[in-house]
């Protein structure tokens, strides 16, 4: 029987298990020591809320679905019609092909062909590796368009929901090494950014999520000595005391300059709301094809790559 997300591809290493799907090439489940690290979805469900998906060639929202590049206007389909936006790019519902597979490593490929509103052709490659410390995800993009099309503007993101340790996101303590956050309007489009210091969005030293309704982009990331920025989530009791034996870290390399945090309050399935915290590594701000904020440019024949990963504390 065919599942809504297509072929189910399973990897394992020690006490970790990962399920990747054909549709969108994203993550459906990730389990370590028998505990779900991400809030995924069942094999008989269609992916909802962007769970585990790759967001490309733009993450988050593109206002009115249109942008201008090198003197030409491009109009993409409005995939969020209620807000008159195009959301999360063009590859998350495409079929991906297995390029190579082993017990703990998988490589998938997909070609995004030119289409109305997007004249470039891009080749995507995603590599998943389960290792001693957790999950490593590498994304590579090659611009294989005809030379006369010139350079291609783009950005990417990922949309994993970190499971709230069997409870709600209200009961987790979150650390984000970001110095700035974005304001947004009623359509979810950024209207400016500000320093988080002294605000309710200062998570730099760890802060309980509580009842905060988050759908917020952060930037001005402060990487560690390894050059990676790391967002950490741990459970906290009513006194906000950390349980150090449990938790998960999402790390991202320097290509990811922004992160979106979404507490799931507006998900279409009420029972799924605030069950997991979406921590979305992004190479740019929302609406970057219009604003240019974090916009990357890929010349014909060139390749871009970036990496992020998940490290459950129980594996360290």
Buried (B, 14 or more C-beta within 10 A) or exposed (E): EEBEBBBEBEBEBEEBBBBBBBBBBBBBBBBBEEBBBBBBBEBEBEBEBBBBBBBBBBBBBBBBBBBEBEEEEBEBEBBBEEBEBBBBBBBBEBEBEBEEBEEBBBBBBBBBEEEEBBBBBBBBBBBBBBBEBBBBBBBBBBBBBEEEBBBBBBBBBBBBBBBBBEEBBBBBBBBBBBBBBBEBEEBBBBEEBEEBEEEEBBBBEBBBBBEBEBBBBBBBBEBEEEEBBBBBBBBBEEEEEBEEEBBBBBBBBEBBBBBBBBBBBEBEEEEBBBBBBBBBBBBBBBBBBBBEBBBBEBEBEEEBEBBBBBBBBBBE
